[in-house]
């Protein structure tokens, strides 16, 4: 499935992904340094939440585009696209 979306609309998702990338790098460094398990898990959970939020933002943007696309609605593909986006959404749940 190809979702063409403007970078501006996905800026928040990209920022979350960058934050998660930094958190994951931090988790790796913490493990290598032998840091406390609780601290490592806390950072890992934060990275996981950032990834989830980015995924939901991308799917929400895709839903907005697909469901408002009149050409898509007229072609009868709207239901198929909705089902595919729902499947993506559930993969993050």
C-alpha positions as CSV (number, residue, x, y, z in Angstrom):
1,X,0.0,0.0,0.0
2,X,1.4,3.4,-0.9
3,X,0.4,6.3,1.2
4,X,1.6,9.6,-0.2
5,X,1.8,12.1,2.6
6,X,3.4,15.4,2.9
7,X,6.5,15.5,5.1
8,X,5.0,18.5,7.0
9,X,2.1,16.4,8.1
10,X,4.4,13.7,9.4
11,X,6.9,16.0,11.1
12,X,5.6,15.0,14.5
13,X,6.0,11.3,13.7
14,X,9.5,11.9,12.4
15,X,10.4,13.8,15.6
16,X,9.0,10.9,17.7
17,X,11.1,8.4,15.7
18,X,14.2,10.5,16.2
19,X,13.5,10.6,19.9
20,X,13.0,6.9,20.0
21,X,16.3,6.4,18.1
22,X,18.1,8.5,20.8
23,X,16.4,6.5,23.6
24,X,17.3,3.2,22.0
25,X,21.0,4.3,21.7
26,X,20.8,5.4,25.3
27,X,19.4,2.0,26.3
28,X,22.3,0.2,24.5
29,X,24.8,2.4,26.2
30,X,23.2,1.8,29.6
31,X,23.3,-2.0,29.1
32,X,27.0,-1.7,28.0
33,X,27.8,0.3,31.1
34,X,26.0,-2.2,33.4
35,X,23.4,0.3,34.6
36,X,20.5,-0.6,36.9
37,X,17.9,-2.9,35.3
38,X,15.0,-0.6,36.4
39,X,16.6,2.4,34.7
40,X,17.1,0.4,31.5
41,X,13.5,-0.9,31.4
42,X,12.2,2.7,32.0
43,X,14.1,4.0,29.0
44,X,13.1,1.0,26.9
45,X,9.5,1.6,27.7
46,X,9.8,5.2,26.8
47,X,11.3,4.3,23.4
48,X,8.5,1.8,22.8
49,X,5.8,4.4,23.5
50,X,7.5,6.8,21.1
51,X,7.5,4.2,18.4
52,X,3.9,3.4,19.0
53,X,2.9,7.1,18.9
54,X,4.8,7.6,15.7
55,X,3.0,4.6,14.1
56,X,-0.4,5.8,15.2
57,X,0.3,9.2,13.8
58,X,1.3,7.8,10.4
59,X,-1.8,5.6,10.3
60,X,-4.0,8.5,11.3
61,X,-2.6,10.6,8.6
62,X,-3.1,7.8,6.1
63,X,-6.7,7.4,7.2
64,X,-7.4,11.1,6.9
65,X,-6.0,11.1,3.3
66,X,-7.7,7.9,2.2
67,X,-11.1,8.6,3.6
68,X,-11.2,12.1,2.2
69,X,-10.0,11.2,-1.2
70,X,-13.1,11.5,-3.5
71,X,-11.4,9.7,-6.4
72,X,-10.8,6.7,-4.1
73,X,-14.4,6.8,-2.9
74,X,-15.7,6.9,-6.5
75,X,-13.5,4.0,-7.6
76,X,-15.0,1.7,-4.9
77,X,-11.6,1.2,-3.3
78,X,-12.4,3.0,-0.1
79,X,-13.5,-0.1,1.8
80,X,-10.5,-2.1,0.7
81,X,-8.2,0.8,1.8
82,X,-10.0,1.1,5.1
83,X,-9.6,-2.6,5.8
84,X,-5.9,-2.4,5.0
85,X,-5.4,0.6,7.2
86,X,-7.4,-1.1,10.0
87,X,-5.1,-4.1,9.7
88,X,-2.0,-1.7,10.1
89,X,-3.6,-0.1,13.1
90,X,-4.2,-3.4,14.7
91,X,-0.6,-4.5,14.1
92,X,0.4,-1.7,16.5
93,X,-2.2,-2.5,19.1
